[in-house]
């Protein structure tokens, strides 16, 4: 069926706004909301001892968020690698490893080749894909579908949050199967995930504030994104989104790594976007932001209202919804995407068809 933009100016804008539905639809595959249970489907996470995720681009960052969840919630060692490296470096893998390809299209050549290599080497395989009839869906033993619907914008948005939602739910299921999560904890985490679509919708209300921020960011030639924990991969995704559609150079950094190099770049012309949910590491991130502000860097702190103000001048705040830390990567994906979108609109680039990029890279 032909997909139309409807009331939206770009497919990317439409797809950003579809995320409450696409996440809801995807979560319903992996959660039993009525009974507060996570569903692993055919996968037995107690029968494996490692997860190896392979992916490219935005899907790689979704995989990294998944890694934090698999290790924290399920005590399951998890590696994530860019498929173009994985496939050529002869990685040492152990037989109890589940190889997972993460891909919107299910057709990316390097990811598919990595998956096939794992299968040929006797590993269990799963494909977390949005196109359920794709090559990866057919190649893998287990299909983990995302239900984002067709994604037209070259820069991935709703496919990314669907991947993250599925991985978070699967990590909860894995934690239960591996005896790391009891029924009460499972119910708490499932409830947190259940609230994600509503909080993603609430995050859309940041739009006007982000348009103002975008006006300033559009003048920059370099932008830094910072985060800790699952906000670190999301910071890299934010930088990728900005690069892809606005052509502004951006880097995502672990906030704690700032002082080991990138802080040398800080000046009054380099915006620093901090993803700072009120979690166990908020205070650490806040102190990194003070360091940046003290050096004259214009900081944009995306954090809930209840988060304390870091001391130091020049910190501009954008209020994000209050949320459980499990779903912060889903909720904070929205401001990251909207910021990139409005910077690109401001610059007048071709948002849905950025120069030099393809929606899916089926050749090397
Ligand atoms: C291309 C697209 C990206 C996407 C990547 C991986 O580079 O422009 O948006 O993240 O491929 O695509 P996949 O379909 O495997 O998720």
Boltz pocket constraint, residues with backbone or C-beta under 6 A from the ligand:
constraints:
  - pocket:
      binder: B
      contacts: [[A, 56], [A, 57], [A, 58], [A, 59], [A, 102], [A, 103], [A, 104], [A, 105], [A, 106], [A, 107], [A, 108], [A, 111], [A, 154], [A, 155], [A, 156], [A, 357], [A, 358], [A, 359], [A, 360], [A, 361]]
      max_distance: 6.0
